[in-house]
Every structure is written in C-alpha cells, then in structure tokens.
C-alpha cells in the first residue's frame, strides 16, 4: 500500500483508468457555509490512496474536478451527502454518479442502528478503523503523518464495503431502492446548500 500526498490537485494521470473511485474529505468542521474544505482523499481500490491538500485561496483543482464529474466513474462515499455539498460549495462541481455505503448499510443492515464507517467495516470486513485523527486541525499548513494515514484509511476499504453491501441489497431485494437513492443524493446535497438541510421535504408537515 502506498499513500501519495499532493498539493493543490491530483496529477493528471492519477486514477486515470479507474471506473470507480472511493472519495472522502476533511474539513474544519461540519457546518456548511462556515467550515472550509481542506483535504480530499481518493482510492481506486488497489490498496493505494491519493491525499490532496487543497489550496484554500483558489480551490483550483481541475484534475480533481474532472474526476468528480466524470460520468464514467462512480464515486464511492460513506455519507456522501456532506462531501457532495462541500464539493459544490468550494469546488463548484456537482459530483455524479455516486454510491453511498452509509445509505446502502441503512437499507441492507436493518438489524442495527450502527451505520458509521467504523461499525460497518468492523462487521462486514473485520477491519478495525481508528478515528483518532477525525477531529484534528485539517487546515494546518502541514499535515502530520498520522493525519495522512487517517485520511487514507477512510477510502481504502470502501470498494470492498460496496461489494459486500451490494450482495446484501440484492439478497434483500432492495438494490433498486439503493440505486434510486444514489441518483437522488447529489440533489439532496444541493437542497442542503440551498437551505433545506434540516427539513424533510417529503414530510406532510
């Protein structure tokens, strides 16, 4: 396994032949419009990870933006709703097509209410992930080795999780529901950005 650290953008040839890429991001907080996007990490599922430390002065990352909007590459997230909203706010792109392992888990693993990445990875992959760096300073001028390793770990197992969850979704005959949710997810993220973050637009009241 190799983790590559990039300043500002992905190299033009990184992940060039991938048809599915795991994606996650690190921010200065969890509030849209207040907290900046700092880092985007990606993996093609080959054991390697690419960690991009963004230039927050410009967010000029054409290769990353091209990948996020490539219609031939599925972007795999865990709770993609937040990342997709952040990418729209700071990078100006609507990420699609997408797959969200958290949505897949909620549809397939109805026997539990534990759908965090750590819990799902432990049960389905026997992988025990550390979350020690989750709340660290991602806006620092230089990322620590622990931060880089943490960022990489969040994308290294998403391809395997997708495969396991797809098996369960098919078994429970909910794969069609999952596909519909994934197609709607970028629109849900745009609703968050537009002010409907805490509203259920499908509710009666």
Backbone as a chain_set.jsonl record, in Angstrom:
{"seq": "XXXXXXXXXXXXXXXXXXXXXXXXXXXXXXXXXXXXXXXXXXXXXXXXXXXXXXXXXXXXXXXXXXXXXXXXXXXXXXXXXXXXXXXXXXXXXXXXXXXXXXXXXXXXXXXXXXXXXXXXXXXXXXXXXXXXXXXXXXXXXXXXXXXXXXXXXXXXXXXXXXXXXXXXXXXXXXXXXXXXXXXXXXXXXXXXXXXXXXXXXXXXX", "coords": {"N": [[0.834, -1.199, 0.0], [0.521, 2.19, -0.849], [0.598, 5.606, -0.022], [-0.094, 8.618, -1.525], [0.75, 11.994, -1.363], [-0.549, 15.03, -2.401], [-0.217, 18.406, -3.416], [-2.627, 20.798, -3.82], [-3.869, 19.666, -6.213], [-4.91, 16.664, -7.971], [-2.507, 14.678, -9.745], [-2.414, 14.663, -13.349], [-2.485, 12.096, -14.455], [-3.282, 10.431, -12.429], [-5.311, 7.868, -11.133], [-6.352, 7.356, -13.617], [-7.43, 5.226, -15.129], [-9.495, 4.218, -13.695], [-12.737, 2.939, -12.952], [-14.334, 3.174, -10.823], [-14.089, 5.12, -7.917], [-13.138, 5.563, -4.624], [-14.041, 8.11, -2.366], [-13.426, 10.711, -0.031], [-13.565, 13.425, 2.345], [-11.913, 16.004, 4.246], [-12.603, 18.517, 6.589], [-12.815, 21.763, 8.219], [-14.801, 21.618, 10.018], [-18.282, 20.737, 10.544], [-20.244, 22.316, 9.479], [-22.058, 23.602, 6.878], [-21.126, 26.241, 4.715], [-19.813, 27.63, 6.691], [-17.509, 26.218, 7.485], [-14.439, 25.445, 6.004], [-13.447, 23.407, 3.183], [-10.751, 21.191, 3.227], [-9.118, 18.923, 2.614], [-9.061, 16.288, 0.242], [-9.446, 12.882, -0.212], [-8.677, 9.925, -2.069], [-9.2, 6.695, -3.639], [-8.543, 4.023, -5.866], [-9.201, 1.508, -5.189], [-7.142, -0.257, -5.216], [-5.438, -0.562, -3.15], [-3.806, 1.603, -2.868], [-3.685, 5.105, -1.975], [-4.664, 8.47, -2.619], [-4.006, 11.578, -1.373], [-5.157, 14.757, -1.316], [-4.146, 17.9, -0.585], [-5.831, 20.76, -0.485], [-5.613, 23.985, -2.112], [-6.723, 26.524, -0.404], [-7.054, 29.153, -1.033], [-7.699, 29.398, -3.682], [-8.921, 27.063, -4.601], [-8.365, 25.771, -6.958], [-8.448, 23.122, -8.768], [-8.345, 21.424, -11.263], [-8.019, 18.766, -12.278], [-8.971, 17.118, -10.23], [-11.624, 18.061, -10.09], [-12.508, 17.315, -12.614], [-12.491, 14.531, -12.405], [-14.408, 14.13, -10.369], [-16.742, 14.803, -11.662], [-16.875, 13.104, -13.792], [-18.789, 11.16, -15.903], [-18.373, 8.479, -16.302], [-17.172, 7.361, -14.167], [-17.795, 5.987, -11.094], [-18.307, 7.475, -8.009], [-17.492, 6.558, -4.809], [-18.761, 6.917, -1.63], [-18.892, 7.336, 1.992], [-21.509, 8.39, 3.706], [-22.04, 10.401, 1.695], [-23.536, 12.659, 1.279], [-22.712, 14.95, 2.733], [-20.063, 15.403, 1.806], [-20.497, 15.811, -0.949], [-22.026, 18.135, -0.925], [-20.121, 19.902, 0.151], [-18.223, 19.841, -1.909], [-19.642, 21.097, -3.943], [-19.992, 23.659, -2.84], [-17.32, 24.598, -2.511], [-15.691, 23.711, -4.613], [-17.282, 24.001, -6.777], [-18.602, 22.048, -8.312], [-20.936, 19.501, -9.276], [-21.045, 16.427, -7.97], [-21.126, 13.312, -9.524], [-21.659, 10.155, -11.217], [-22.78, 8.577, -8.129], [-22.174, 6.495, -5.214], [-23.234, 5.476, -2.064], [-22.06, 4.137, 0.843], [-23.128, 4.337, 3.369], [-25.871, 4.855, 3.036], [-26.471, 2.489, 1.675], [-25.909, 0.671, 3.718], [-27.895, 1.338, 5.607], [-30.17, 0.546, 4.255], [-29.723, -2.161, 3.845], [-28.767, -3.358, 6.242], [-30.801, -3.671, 8.349], [-31.042, -4.681, 10.846], [-29.648, -3.322, 12.73], [-28.688, -0.187, 14.27], [-26.302, 0.933, 13.839], [-24.414, 2.503, 11.734], [-22.103, 3.813, 11.105], [-18.87, 4.322, 9.562], [-16.779, 2.984, 10.858], [-18.15, 1.007, 12.356], [-19.52, -0.464, 10.359], [-17.385, -1.364, 8.788], [-16.018, -2.947, 10.627], [-17.857, -5.041, 11.112], [-18.527, -6.138, 8.526], [-16.106, -6.418, 7.136], [-14.187, -7.129, 8.948], [-12.357, -5.222, 9.746], [-10.757, -2.999, 11.817], [-11.062, 0.233, 12.3], [-9.233, 3.19, 13.086], [-10.283, 6.213, 14.62], [-8.92, 8.348, 15.578], [-7.794, 10.696, 14.553], [-9.862, 12.146, 13.568], [-10.981, 14.587, 14.434], [-8.962, 16.459, 14.158], [-6.731, 19.252, 13.295], [-7.327, 20.087, 10.234], [-6.784, 22.194, 8.643], [-4.192, 22.935, 8.94], [-0.892, 24.117, 8.06], [0.892, 22.13, 7.358], [0.311, 18.716, 6.986], [0.233, 16.106, 9.39], [1.945, 12.92, 9.698], [0.236, 11.091, 10.88], [-2.278, 12.218, 10.336], [-2.339, 12.027, 7.532], [-2.25, 9.243, 7.204], [-4.652, 8.578, 8.463], [-6.527, 9.87, 6.785], [-6.152, 8.425, 4.432], [-6.979, 5.874, 5.265], [-9.728, 6.072, 5.382], [-10.689, 5.754, 2.823], [-9.669, 3.429, 1.762], [-11.071, 1.046, 2.116], [-13.581, 1.214, 1.022], [-14.352, 0.233, -1.496], [-14.432, -2.558, -1.094], [-16.384, -2.637, 0.882], [-18.585, -1.71, -0.576], [-18.953, -3.878, -2.353], [-19.675, -5.968, -0.572], [-21.998, -4.886, 0.591], [-23.596, -4.6, -1.662], [-24.141, -7.273, -2.259], [-25.795, -7.914, -0.077], [-27.898, -6.11, -0.473], [-29.008, -7.029, -2.876], [-29.776, -9.588, -2.041], [-31.762, -8.932, -0.173], [-33.541, -7.759, -1.815], [-33.511, -5.005, -2.308], [-31.928, -3.508, -3.882], [-32.742, -1.943, -6.044], [-33.985, 0.183, -4.77], [-31.792, 1.302, -3.499], [-30.268, 2.162, -5.698], [-31.935, 4.185, -6.688], [-31.849, 5.98, -4.563], [-29.137, 6.707, -4.614], [-29.014, 8.063, -7.048], [-30.533, 10.274, -6.445], [-29.066, 11.489, -4.472], [-27.026, 13.587, -5.033], [-28.785, 15.712, -5.538], [-30.072, 15.932, -3.092], [-27.957, 16.867, -1.58], [-27.571, 19.372, -2.775], [-29.949, 20.581, -2.027], [-29.449, 20.807, 0.697], [-27.405, 22.744, 0.687], [-28.867, 24.85, -0.319], [-30.501, 25.547, 1.76], [-32.299, 23.756, 2.894], [-31.355, 21.953, 4.742], [-32.09, 20.86, 7.243], [-34.656, 20.031, 6.857], [-37.311, 17.814, 6.016], [-38.388, 17.348, 3.015], [-40.297, 15.657, 2.076], [-42.049, 15.193, 4.054], [-45.328, 15.413, 5.611], [-45.973, 17.656, 7.151]], "CA": [[0.0, 0.0, 0.0], [1.242, 3.452, -0.922], [-0.217, 6.812, 0.072], [0.519, 9.739, -2.226], [0.285, 13.306, -0.924], [-0.475, 16.004, -3.489], [-0.564, 19.78, -3.059], [-3.463, 21.569, -4.731], [-4.67, 18.938, -7.188], [-4.432, 15.359, -8.403], [-1.771, 14.65, -11.012], [-3.308, 14.408, -14.477], [-2.585, 10.668, -14.759], [-3.694, 9.669, -11.249], [-6.633, 7.23, -11.194], [-6.814, 7.59, -14.986], [-8.146, 4.084, -15.694], [-10.465, 3.718, -12.719], [-14.173, 3.063, -13.235], [-14.945, 3.51, -9.535], [-13.099, 5.725, -7.035], [-13.594, 5.913, -3.285], [-13.768, 9.526, -2.105], [-13.808, 11.275, 1.269], [-12.97, 14.749, 2.513], [-11.697, 16.514, 5.598], [-12.97, 19.925, 6.659], [-12.56, 22.388, 9.516], [-15.989, 21.43, 10.833], [-19.376, 20.063, 9.847], [-21.303, 23.265, 9.143], [-21.971, 24.115, 5.517], [-21.068, 27.684, 4.625], [-18.899, 28.184, 7.701], [-16.275, 25.462, 7.617], [-13.847, 25.214, 4.694], [-12.946, 22.122, 2.706], [-9.29, 21.235, 3.324], [-8.437, 17.756, 2.062], [-9.86, 15.257, -0.422], [-8.679, 11.664, -0.369], [-9.279, 9.067, -3.076], [-8.551, 5.42, -3.898], [-9.146, 3.214, -6.935], [-9.466, 0.174, -4.668], [-5.963, -1.085, -5.466], [-4.575, -0.52, -1.975], [-3.141, 2.901, -2.801], [-4.557, 6.248, -1.704], [-4.175, 9.792, -3.004], [-4.483, 12.595, -0.436], [-4.965, 16.06, -1.943], [-4.281, 19.063, 0.297], [-6.312, 21.789, -1.391], [-5.246, 25.388, -1.949], [-7.972, 27.154, 0.001], [-7.134, 30.508, -1.589], [-8.261, 29.363, -5.044], [-9.605, 25.792, -4.888], [-8.13, 25.496, -8.366], [-8.043, 21.718, -8.846], [-9.074, 20.963, -12.452], [-7.997, 17.308, -12.443], [-9.901, 16.584, -9.238], [-12.985, 18.409, -10.512], [-12.829, 16.499, -13.786], [-12.797, 13.186, -11.919], [-15.654, 14.14, -9.601], [-17.881, 14.972, -12.57], [-16.769, 12.152, -14.907], [-19.968, 10.284, -15.901], [-17.956, 7.084, -16.444], [-16.513, 6.943, -12.922], [-18.65, 6.025, -9.906], [-17.628, 7.956, -6.809], [-17.996, 5.82, -3.647], [-18.644, 7.679, -0.385], [-19.643, 6.944, 3.177], [-22.221, 9.641, 3.964], [-21.666, 11.297, 0.624], [-24.348, 13.884, 1.296], [-21.916, 16.08, 3.224], [-18.935, 15.648, 0.901], [-21.009, 16.347, -2.215], [-22.386, 19.535, -0.656], [-18.876, 20.648, 0.289], [-17.6, 19.977, -3.228], [-20.391, 22.122, -4.676], [-19.724, 24.967, -2.238], [-15.932, 25.05, -2.601], [-15.097, 23.375, -5.905], [-18.214, 24.418, -7.813], [-18.991, 20.927, -9.166], [-21.907, 18.53, -8.782], [-20.409, 15.123, -8.07], [-22.006, 12.247, -10.002], [-22.589, 9.363, -10.415], [-22.26, 8.291, -6.798], [-22.625, 5.351, -4.409], [-23.006, 5.799, -0.651], [-22.103, 2.929, 1.651], [-23.974, 4.541, 4.552], [-27.238, 4.61, 2.578], [-26.57, 1.056, 1.412], [-25.961, -0.005, 5.014], [-29.201, 1.561, 6.233], [-31.168, -0.225, 3.518], [-29.43, -3.597, 3.905], [-28.495, -3.822, 7.613], [-31.912, -3.161, 9.154], [-30.986, -5.305, 12.163], [-28.823, -2.5, 13.612], [-28.718, 1.261, 14.03], [-24.9, 1.335, 13.778], [-24.071, 2.597, 10.314], [-20.868, 4.553, 10.92], [-17.881, 3.587, 8.787], [-16.046, 2.097, 11.76], [-19.002, -0.132, 12.708], [-19.796, -1.281, 9.175], [-16.136, -2.013, 8.392], [-15.702, -3.997, 11.598], [-18.737, -6.193, 10.948], [-18.537, -6.756, 7.198], [-14.758, -6.658, 6.613], [-13.28, -7.438, 10.067], [-11.353, -4.163, 9.775], [-10.975, -2.098, 12.949], [-10.504, 1.522, 11.891], [-9.007, 4.203, 14.117], [-10.85, 7.529, 14.341], [-8.212, 9.256, 16.484], [-7.467, 11.977, 13.911], [-11.063, 12.684, 12.927], [-11.24, 15.97, 14.846], [-7.708, 17.215, 14.195], [-6.699, 20.503, 12.542], [-7.079, 19.785, 8.829], [-6.363, 23.422, 7.979], [-2.788, 23.218, 9.262], [-0.022, 24.32, 6.892], [1.498, 20.831, 7.02], [-0.391, 17.587, 7.581], [1.094, 15.152, 10.072], [1.9, 11.552, 9.169], [-0.98, 10.452, 11.411], [-3.41, 12.741, 9.581], [-2.298, 11.452, 6.19], [-2.63, 7.835, 7.327], [-6.081, 8.539, 8.773], [-7.267, 10.234, 5.583], [-6.073, 7.292, 3.517], [-7.745, 4.726, 5.768], [-11.153, 6.277, 5.171], [-11.093, 5.386, 1.462], [-9.049, 2.178, 1.324], [-11.944, -0.121, 2.262], [-14.931, 1.492, 0.522], [-14.678, -0.675, -2.601], [-14.806, -3.845, -0.513], [-17.682, -2.447, 1.536], [-19.598, -1.646, -1.632], [-19.199, -5.234, -2.841], [-20.416, -6.724, 0.456], [-23.336, -4.312, 0.741], [-24.359, -4.929, -2.863], [-24.627, -8.636, -2.075], [-26.904, -7.874, 0.872], [-29.017, -5.396, -1.092], [-29.636, -7.954, -3.831], [-30.417, -10.642, -1.255], [-32.969, -8.396, 0.454], [-34.349, -7.177, -2.898], [-33.581, -3.551, -2.099], [-30.91, -2.87, -4.712], [-33.377, -0.908, -6.868], [-34.179, 1.344, -3.905], [-30.483, 1.909, -3.293], [-29.882, 2.893, -6.916], [-32.735, 5.417, -6.749], [-31.312, 6.903, -3.55], [-27.85, 7.224, -5.08], [-29.274, 9.035, -8.11], [-31.085, 11.486, -5.837], [-28.164, 12.024, -3.451], [-26.493, 14.92, -5.345], [-29.855, 16.705, -5.402], [-30.261, 16.125, -1.644], [-26.854, 17.72, -1.133], [-27.834, 20.731, -3.243], [-31.003, 21.101, -1.152], [-28.777, 21.216, 1.942], [-26.712, 24.003, 0.431], [-29.868, 25.882, -0.592], [-31.205, 25.932, 2.976], [-33.214, 22.716, 3.379], [-30.515, 20.954, 5.394], [-32.769, 20.215, 8.388], [-36.063, 19.832, 6.509], [-37.723, 16.653, 5.235], [-39.329, 17.903, 2.037], [-41.326, 14.674, 1.791], [-42.959, 15.092, 5.219], [-46.647, 16.031, 5.451], [-45.971, 18.974, 7.804]], "C": [[0.867, 1.247, 0.0], [0.254, 4.604, -0.814], [0.543, 7.973, -0.551], [-0.09, 11.045, -1.726], [0.503, 14.305, -2.053], [-0.888, 17.381, -2.967], [-1.407, 20.407, -4.163], [-4.364, 20.778, -5.641], [-4.11, 17.533, -7.369], [-3.503, 15.528, -9.608], [-2.708, 14.233, -12.137], [-3.506, 12.919, -14.74], [-3.015, 9.819, -13.567], [-5.112, 9.141, -11.431], [-7.229, 7.274, -12.602], [-7.673, 6.457, -15.527], [-9.225, 3.529, -14.765], [-11.899, 3.915, -13.205], [-14.975, 3.352, -11.969], [-13.84, 4.01, -8.613], [-13.738, 6.045, -5.692], [-13.144, 7.33, -2.961], [-14.211, 9.893, -0.69], [-13.166, 12.653, 1.356], [-12.787, 15.059, 3.985], [-11.92, 18.021, 5.575], [-12.627, 20.471, 8.043], [-13.749, 22.266, 10.464], [-17.089, 20.85, 9.977], [-20.517, 21.0, 9.49], [-21.078, 23.83, 7.748], [-21.977, 25.639, 5.531], [-20.149, 28.336, 5.636], [-17.533, 27.53, 7.624], [-15.696, 25.098, 6.25], [-13.469, 23.754, 4.446], [-11.423, 22.194, 2.658], [-8.585, 20.137, 2.547], [-9.458, 16.869, 1.359], [-8.963, 14.046, -0.624], [-9.435, 10.684, -1.266], [-8.498, 7.761, -3.203], [-9.302, 4.678, -4.997], [-9.442, 1.798, -6.473], [-8.307, -0.788, -4.858], [-5.008, -1.111, -4.284], [-3.815, 0.773, -1.823], [-4.163, 4.005, -2.532], [-3.863, 7.528, -2.15], [-4.818, 10.818, -2.073], [-4.138, 13.962, -1.019], [-5.203, 17.153, -0.909], [-4.611, 20.262, -0.589], [-5.738, 23.165, -1.079], [-6.527, 26.155, -1.651], [-8.108, 28.589, -0.507], [-7.826, 30.51, -2.945], [-9.169, 28.167, -5.307], [-9.5, 25.455, -6.373], [-7.569, 24.082, -8.497], [-8.739, 21.07, -10.042], [-9.091, 19.45, -12.63], [-8.948, 16.627, -11.459], [-11.343, 16.856, -9.657], [-13.43, 17.558, -11.697], [-13.216, 15.082, -13.362], [-14.144, 13.142, -11.208], [-16.882, 14.232, -10.498], [-17.858, 13.999, -13.744], [-17.946, 11.184, -14.871], [-19.626, 8.803, -15.987], [-17.257, 6.536, -15.196], [-17.486, 7.083, -11.763], [-17.816, 6.475, -8.716], [-18.281, 7.307, -5.581], [-17.716, 6.616, -2.38], [-19.196, 6.871, 0.791], [-20.218, 8.226, 3.77], [-21.769, 10.697, 2.958], [-22.413, 12.615, 0.62], [-23.531, 15.102, 1.714], [-20.788, 16.424, 2.255], [-19.407, 16.305, -0.395], [-21.409, 17.81, -2.052], [-21.136, 20.404, -0.543], [-18.197, 20.861, -1.059], [-18.325, 21.028, -4.076], [-20.04, 23.519, -4.151], [-18.319, 25.473, -2.562], [-15.272, 24.767, -3.948], [-16.008, 23.745, -7.071], [-18.635, 23.319, -8.761], [-20.051, 20.082, -8.47], [-21.33, 17.138, -9.033], [-21.414, 14.053, -8.465], [-21.242, 11.432, -11.045], [-21.941, 8.94, -9.099], [-22.867, 7.013, -6.221], [-22.298, 5.711, -2.972], [-23.152, 4.548, 0.2], [-22.951, 3.101, 2.911], [-25.449, 4.335, 4.189], [-27.439, 3.119, 2.334], [-26.68, 0.265, 2.711], [-27.326, 0.145, 5.672], [-30.308, 0.767, 5.541], [-30.968, -1.726, 3.7], [-29.339, -4.13, 5.326], [-29.561, -3.274, 8.563], [-31.957, -3.772, 10.55], [-30.168, -4.477, 13.154], [-29.037, -1.031, 13.309], [-27.285, 1.81, 13.967], [-24.422, 1.318, 12.326], [-22.855, 3.483, 10.057], [-19.836, 3.688, 10.204], [-17.112, 2.595, 9.653], [-16.853, 0.837, 12.071], [-19.23, -1.055, 11.517], [-18.544, -2.032, 8.74], [-15.775, -3.154, 9.337], [-16.557, -5.235, 11.351], [-18.542, -6.899, 9.606], [-17.151, -7.123, 6.676], [-13.76, -7.098, 7.675], [-12.099, -6.477, 10.108], [-11.691, -3.206, 10.913], [-10.278, -0.77, 12.66], [-10.341, 2.459, 13.077], [-9.617, 5.531, 13.686], [-10.153, 8.621, 15.16], [-7.976, 10.627, 15.867], [-8.686, 12.681, 13.319], [-11.275, 14.167, 13.231], [-9.962, 16.806, 14.915], [-7.79, 18.439, 13.283], [-6.322, 20.232, 11.089], [-6.696, 21.03, 8.035], [-4.92, 23.789, 8.249], [-1.959, 23.338, 7.986], [0.609, 23.02, 6.426], [0.732, 19.736, 7.729], [0.605, 16.644, 8.242], [0.981, 13.781, 9.404], [0.647, 10.833, 9.643], [-2.219, 10.932, 10.663], [-3.473, 12.116, 8.184], [-2.734, 9.989, 6.22], [-4.119, 7.694, 7.618], [-6.909, 8.834, 7.524], [-7.284, 9.072, 4.598], [-6.966, 6.145, 3.967], [-9.233, 4.855, 5.486], [-11.62, 5.902, 3.766], [-10.589, 4.008, 1.033], [-9.994, 0.986, 1.342], [-13.325, 0.074, 1.641], [-15.315, 0.603, -0.657], [-15.138, -2.034, -2.069], [-16.147, -3.752, 0.2], [-18.811, -2.404, 0.516], [-19.959, -3.05, -2.127], [-20.021, -6.051, -1.85], [-21.839, -6.201, 0.598], [-24.194, -4.588, -0.484], [-24.925, -6.345, -2.778], [-25.849, -8.661, -1.164], [-28.124, -7.185, 0.267], [-29.749, -6.287, -2.091], [-30.389, -9.046, -3.083], [-31.728, -10.185, -0.654], [-33.9, -7.709, -0.543], [-34.579, -5.681, -2.696], [-32.567, -2.815, -2.966], [-31.5, -1.774, -5.594], [-33.639, 0.355, -6.052], [-32.858, 2.072, -3.676], [-30.07, 2.722, -4.518], [-30.647, 4.208, -7.031], [-32.232, 6.446, -5.749], [-29.992, 7.511, -4.003], [-28.05, 8.275, -6.164], [-29.785, 10.362, -7.541], [-30.086, 12.197, -4.929], [-27.542, 13.372, -3.817], [-27.54, 16.016, -5.213], [-30.153, 16.988, -3.929], [-29.178, 17.038, -1.094], [-27.065, 19.168, -1.558], [-28.969, 21.371, -2.449], [-30.413, 21.564, 0.178], [-28.128, 22.583, 1.77], [-27.703, 25.152, 0.268], [-30.715, 26.246, 0.628], [-32.166, 24.912, 3.539], [-32.468, 21.609, 4.11], [-31.25, 20.176, 6.481], [-34.238, 19.927, 8.107], [-36.256, 18.561, 5.7], [-38.777, 17.135, 4.251], [-40.443, 16.929, 1.678], [-42.333, 14.533, 2.942], [-44.262, 15.834, 4.948], [-46.66, 17.456, 6.018], [-44.787, 19.805, 7.367]], "O": [[1.831, 1.345, 0.76], [-0.805, 4.581, -1.442], [1.671, 8.277, -0.163], [-1.312, 11.182, -1.672], [1.604, 14.415, -2.593], [-1.812, 17.49, -2.161], [-0.957, 20.533, -5.302], [-5.518, 21.16, -5.84], [-2.98, 17.247, -6.972], [-3.703, 16.439, -10.411], [-3.688, 13.527, -11.901], [-4.574, 12.512, -15.198], [-3.103, 8.597, -13.689], [-6.008, 9.881, -11.836], [-8.448, 7.235, -12.77], [-8.575, 6.714, -16.324], [-9.798, 2.474, -15.04], [-12.226, 4.943, -13.799], [-16.145, 3.726, -12.035], [-12.774, 3.398, -8.531], [-14.765, 6.723, -5.633], [-12.008, 7.71, -3.246], [-15.25, 9.432, -0.217], [-12.321, 13.003, 0.532], [-13.421, 14.456, 4.851], [-11.481, 18.712, 4.656], [-12.203, 19.726, 8.927], [-13.699, 22.759, 11.591], [-16.865, 20.507, 8.816], [-21.633, 20.55, 9.228], [-20.052, 24.45, 7.469], [-22.743, 26.256, 6.272], [-19.747, 29.485, 5.453], [-16.511, 28.212, 7.691], [-16.39, 24.505, 5.425], [-13.21, 22.987, 5.374], [-10.863, 23.145, 2.113], [-7.571, 20.386, 1.895], [-10.587, 16.719, 1.827], [-7.853, 14.166, -1.143], [-10.664, 10.615, -1.234], [-7.302, 7.71, -2.918], [-10.532, 4.702, -5.055], [-9.885, 0.968, -7.268], [-8.464, -1.996, -4.684], [-3.893, -1.62, -4.396], [-3.235, 1.029, -0.768], [-5.349, 3.855, -2.823], [-2.641, 7.653, -2.069], [-6.044, 10.909, -2.0], [-2.964, 14.287, -1.196], [-6.318, 17.319, -0.415], [-3.765, 20.724, -1.355], [-5.417, 23.472, 0.069], [-7.326, 26.406, -2.553], [-9.188, 29.173, -0.411], [-8.462, 31.494, -3.323], [-10.077, 28.242, -6.135], [-10.437, 24.92, -6.967], [-6.366, 23.868, -8.353], [-9.634, 20.246, -9.855], [-10.092, 18.904, -13.093], [-9.644, 15.676, -11.814], [-12.188, 15.964, -9.582], [-14.583, 17.134, -11.772], [-14.16, 14.505, -13.902], [-14.932, 12.22, -11.42], [-17.958, 13.774, -10.114], [-18.733, 14.061, -14.608], [-18.093, 10.448, -13.895], [-20.493, 7.956, -15.77], [-16.809, 5.39, -15.177], [-17.955, 8.186, -11.48], [-16.749, 5.923, -8.449], [-19.476, 7.483, -5.342], [-16.567, 6.951, -2.092], [-19.874, 5.86, 0.607], [-19.47, 9.058, 4.284], [-21.202, 11.729, 3.316], [-21.959, 13.585, 0.013], [-23.649, 16.167, 1.11], [-20.58, 17.591, 1.921], [-18.782, 17.249, -0.878], [-21.161, 18.629, -2.938], [-21.095, 21.511, -1.078], [-17.657, 21.935, -1.322], [-17.692, 21.761, -4.836], [-19.818, 24.444, -4.931], [-18.145, 26.655, -2.858], [-14.387, 25.51, -4.373], [-15.565, 23.796, -8.218], [-18.994, 23.601, -9.904], [-20.065, 19.96, -7.245], [-21.153, 16.729, -10.18], [-22.447, 13.902, -7.812], [-20.31, 11.929, -11.677], [-20.718, 8.943, -8.967], [-23.907, 6.527, -6.666], [-21.204, 6.2, -2.687], [-24.232, 3.963, 0.274], [-23.442, 2.117, 3.463], [-26.192, 3.711, 4.947], [-28.453, 2.549, 2.737], [-27.449, -0.692, 2.8], [-27.855, -0.815, 6.232], [-31.277, 0.363, 6.184], [-31.939, -2.483, 3.708], [-29.789, -5.244, 5.593], [-29.252, -2.505, 9.473], [-32.82, -3.418, 11.353], [-30.007, -4.885, 14.305], [-29.506, -0.668, 12.23], [-27.085, 3.023, 14.034], [-24.079, 0.273, 11.772], [-22.6, 3.864, 8.915], [-19.92, 2.46, 10.236], [-16.827, 1.48, 9.214], [-16.314, -0.269, 12.054], [-19.146, -2.277, 11.643], [-18.622, -3.201, 8.363], [-15.287, -4.198, 8.905], [-16.047, -6.355, 11.377], [-18.407, -8.122, 9.561], [-17.022, -8.038, 5.862], [-12.613, -7.407, 7.354], [-10.983, -6.861, 10.458], [-12.795, -2.663, 10.961], [-9.056, -0.664, 12.765], [-11.197, 2.518, 13.961], [-9.487, 5.933, 12.529], [-10.725, 9.684, 15.404], [-7.96, 11.627, 16.585], [-8.549, 13.701, 12.643], [-11.709, 14.919, 12.358], [-9.905, 17.775, 15.672], [-8.785, 18.642, 12.588], [-5.14, 20.157, 10.752], [-6.321, 20.923, 6.867], [-4.466, 24.853, 7.827], [-2.283, 22.736, 6.962], [0.835, 22.829, 5.231], [0.521, 19.808, 8.939], [1.692, 16.411, 7.715], [0.046, 13.518, 8.647], [0.058, 10.053, 8.895], [-3.117, 10.138, 10.385], [-4.544, 11.725, 7.721], [-3.498, 9.548, 5.362], [-4.776, 6.799, 7.086], [-7.878, 8.131, 7.238], [-8.317, 8.775, 3.999], [-7.633, 5.515, 3.147], [-9.928, 3.846, 5.362], [-12.82, 5.747, 3.538], [-11.053, 3.477, 0.023], [-9.745, 0.002, 0.646], [-14.162, -0.824, 1.727], [-16.485, 0.253, -0.804], [-16.127, -2.589, -2.549], [-16.956, -4.677, 0.132], [-19.87, -2.995, 0.727], [-21.136, -3.368, -2.299], [-20.957, -6.747, -2.243], [-22.782, -6.984, 0.713], [-25.402, -4.789, -0.357], [-26.062, -6.586, -3.183], [-26.827, -9.352, -1.451], [-29.254, -7.628, 0.472], [-30.98, -6.29, -2.137], [-31.512, -9.392, -3.448], [-32.699, -10.941, -0.62], [-34.924, -7.145, -0.158], [-35.682, -5.169, -2.886], [-32.372, -1.611, -2.796], [-30.831, -0.778, -5.866], [-33.531, 1.466, -6.571], [-32.809, 3.302, -3.661], [-29.578, 3.843, -4.386], [-30.08, 5.227, -7.425], [-32.191, 7.64, -6.044], [-29.754, 8.701, -3.797], [-27.33, 9.273, -6.196], [-29.506, 11.432, -8.082], [-30.245, 13.385, -4.647], [-27.528, 14.258, -2.962], [-27.215, 17.136, -4.817], [-30.448, 18.123, -3.552], [-29.445, 17.884, -0.24], [-26.773, 20.089, -0.795], [-28.954, 22.581, -2.22], [-30.824, 22.589, 0.722], [-28.288, 23.467, 2.611], [-27.424, 26.284, 0.662], [-31.551, 27.146, 0.554], [-32.795, 25.166, 4.566], [-32.898, 20.456, 4.1], [-31.053, 18.969, 6.623], [-34.99, 19.611, 9.029], [-35.466, 18.26, 4.805], [-39.938, 17.311, 4.622], [-41.427, 17.318, 1.049], [-43.342, 13.84, 2.813], [-44.296, 16.772, 4.152], [-47.277, 18.353, 5.443], [-44.63, 20.94, 7.818]]}, "num_chains": 1, "name": "protein.A"}
